[in-house]
Amino acid sequence: MYKLVNRQNLIYFYSIGMIGLCIGMPWSNVIMSVGSIWVLCVWLIEMLSRNLRAKKGEDVSWPKRNKWVFWGLFSLTLLHVFGLIHTSDYDYAFNDLRKKLPLLLFPVVCYSMLSLPGAMWLWLKRFFVASLFVAVLACFFINWAWWEQAHFDVRELSVFTSHIRFSLMLNLGLVILFREALQGSFPKILALLFGLVYILFMWEVQSITGLGLLGVLVMYAAWTSLKAKGLKAARSALILLCSLGIIASSIFVGSAIHDHYYSGSSELQAGKTSEGNDFECELNKRYRESGSLVYCNFNRYEMSLAWNERSKVPFTGETRTGGRISATLMRYMTAIGVTKDYQGVLSLSDEDILAVEHGITNPQLLEQSALHQRVDQLFFEIDALNSGDDPSGKSFIQRIEYWKTATHIIQKHPFIGLGTGDVQQAFNQQYEEDQSSLSDRFRLRSHQQFLTFWVAFGVFGPLMLLLAIYLCYRYRKAENSFISLGFLLIVSLSFLSEDTLETQAGVTFFSFFISFLFLWPIASPSASEKLPAE
């Protein structure tokens, strides 16, 4: 029996589960679940075999760990357990607890398992960045193979998991590659290739969250490296470079604002259409394309007649991306400056008709960068907000609706919250009370982790989350652990715009890496992740 549960075999079994998790995290919730269950089983075997291994002369003493970090992370699970006391929807509550099991599993396992060799952490990082690289290539290949279906909805480029969660993983991959390449434990050419592919994916998927985190991490890496080398003049130059970057970004945004709002004509067109009918203008709709008002100077009846002559897809039908043909055509004709009447539709080329059927609203955007396209989409959502239209399916103004709804709930239950199981129920009720224009399938929770915790657990929810983050930061700050603090920066910033801990992929990513980075029971941090102290 001892031959099966000795230290060497336990390390081998642990390695299988952990490598499985690192490989499977970008790919599948099922693989993450299997890996988590495997690690749990190995841990249980280790705990049950302690006496037997001690009798055989094996050292089973507990490795040195930081108990404050453990209790900070463990408190997040306690919040969910205490939240059962005053909840009413236990089906939802226990389902939420099941989904949050990684919050309990990985801190407990990493706090109490046997001391593992530091080389294992190095291999876990290698498997993680390699799996990310293969997953990105697979996403590109799948979308290339089915180009017709996937080209115009960039979020579908992330095939295996949410593009936001995937972007968080890619940013951690970049942090690992940067540190490992500098330390020489990962080939620099390979690290550069992997990093460029990661960044290209976030660019193509138009992930503002991912690219924003990347910018913060680049500044953090530069600042930390210069600080470690004591280069004060270089740090001043970095501050100047950041300032220039902010100015350049402001110019870019200002140019985009000008192109969207002020580059065209918005005056009501005089006279009649080519068929002798009046032009219409709906001034309450503030949508613009290429500077011109979309719902101004048009005749919907004439457009419908001409469109139905040109296309097999009816004017009242949908594009291949799920949008309305009528709205897409209106935006497309505004963008290219064609009169929005019968003759205007007839003047469109066959390529224009096909573009509208595919959901393209502005052909000029196809020649611009993915970031410029995402900024233009953001302006369109702001136009929808100013027009008082349905925010459903528009990520930015949906978040405003979510945050507003969460704030209203918090005002009713600021101190103890609603409990673990009543969060979605409370949101549904508040949407009804606010007479929200969101359609049912978009009536989700707050999409902001601190607000979600406040709704569920009262004011102590976000405070405990902040405390856990602070304890982790304080523990690794003195060691200048670049990977650990980089990861903490990624997840902390993600909490501001996402409810990262409310999905299996998000909570497993958070719990696995924060536990192994801050509770890994080895004598000292790996040399490959530690920067020289100042």
Summary of the structure (lengths in Angstrom):
residues: 534
radius of gyration: 27.1
end to end distance: 49.8
largest distance: 99.3
contacts: 1731
relative contact order: 0.13
helix: 68%
strand: 3%
